[in-house]
């Protein structure tokens, strides 16, 4: 391709983008201008729904990021698509929820993996379109870079070809969240307040500076950055949720507290003091109980607002396990003993349970709670079908009339029992539920447990029971279908 043709194509691309309507510096895209907008440039596209609360929360941050990039003269663009109007585009790019963000490089899409603030958006985009680490070649540039974001990571290597420098750059290329810089001229070290080679994280909170100690490996650098880039105490929000649950630290100590409470400052200060002792082991998180959006989280932990302030510790391993402190006294001593007890195994897992209703067996669908589950479900004289549900789950609500009719049909059976368990309020040590509704058959005689993966119809559920769990049986390694995958996604979103 000659230079004239190449320049012409560039001009076409830029003039096309300039001709597209903008709202607060964000390109308004539709099926007519979409293909032209994503040619020969970097562009992040948000697929949104006007009624979506998360989209509304993102809108001002998205516009702020677009404005910042434009003011900097960046070639990176931000666009948006109303997916409820542009259903063809939404289907083409497999939009399954809102907002969905896709990054296009020369027309080729990839998933956006950053945060939801303007700072996060800009950092992620610059990282995706630039080198893994910015080369800091002057004192002025180094100082400016140090203050350019709330968290930056700098590698100081007098030998830029050393194994440590190469490992640092490999990690930098993998990290889309924070800016990485590299200094190879030792005369610039002093501008950053450093004397020797090393990897340093600078931040505008807590201790301001952290240095990697010990061997330089990819795993240790990643853990170093992850554990030091969040505050000692993180306030839970839509913006911080991904950083909290997607980070390297899988034990989280959650403080549920009202910001309006008279002892808020003193309680959080005690919480923060203990957090220092468990840094890199346990993440300390505050959850404001005044926020309406956080009521679902409290329900998930079986907490009522008048029971706060209160602590719950969770461990995110193969399954989430919850722990409750033995006392409501949130002194530093008690907070510390609680965390130590969980880590050492002295504090046992906390399982939620409702009080067993007196009329639990009055209706054809029997009501189970944690305390009567084993007695009923493992009764060897009966095949017991159990629906594990969540009261807020849309698919569970749709199943109610079908499940009620199923129970009505089997109400006189001596060998079949139909039951249900609210899994948001009752937990079982031996049975973990990852999506709603989940339906399991507990077989008579053997107590074998078979999960149902067929159609949620009266005919399908009836066949499942009448064939001893053969029809619609879910294989142990069976891949979940699209509907079940949506259930899991809905459950995860709602729980958080």
Secondary structure as UniProt FT lines:
FT   HELIX           3..19
FT   STRAND          22..23
FT   TURN            24..25
FT   STRAND          26..29
FT   TURN            31..33
FT   HELIX           34..37
FT   TURN            38..40
FT   STRAND          42..48
FT   TURN            50..51
FT   HELIX           53..71
FT   TURN            72..73
FT   STRAND          77..82
FT   TURN            83..85
FT   HELIX           87..92
FT   TURN            93..94
FT   STRAND          100..105
FT   TURN            106..107
FT   STRAND          108..111
FT   HELIX           118..129
FT   STRAND          134..135
FT   HELIX           139..146
FT   STRAND          151..156
FT   TURN            160..161
FT   HELIX           163..174
FT   STRAND          179..183
FT   HELIX           186..192
FT   STRAND          198..203
FT   TURN            206..207
FT   STRAND          209..211
FT   HELIX           218..228
FT   STRAND          233..235
FT   HELIX           238..245
FT   STRAND          251..257
FT   TURN            259..260
FT   TURN            262..263
FT   HELIX           264..277
FT   TURN            278..281
FT   STRAND          283..288
FT   TURN            289..290
FT   HELIX           292..294
FT   HELIX           295..300
FT   TURN            301..302
FT   HELIX           305..307
FT   STRAND          310..316
FT   STRAND          320..324
FT   HELIX           332..344
FT   TURN            358..361
FT   STRAND          365..368
FT   HELIX           370..377
FT   TURN            380..381
FT   STRAND          383..389
FT   TURN            391..392
FT   HELIX           394..410
FT   TURN            411..412
FT   STRAND          416..422
FT   TURN            423..425
FT   STRAND          438..442
FT   TURN            444..446
FT   STRAND          449..452
FT   HELIX           458..466
FT   TURN            467..469
FT   TURN            471..472
FT   TURN            476..477
FT   HELIX           482..495
//
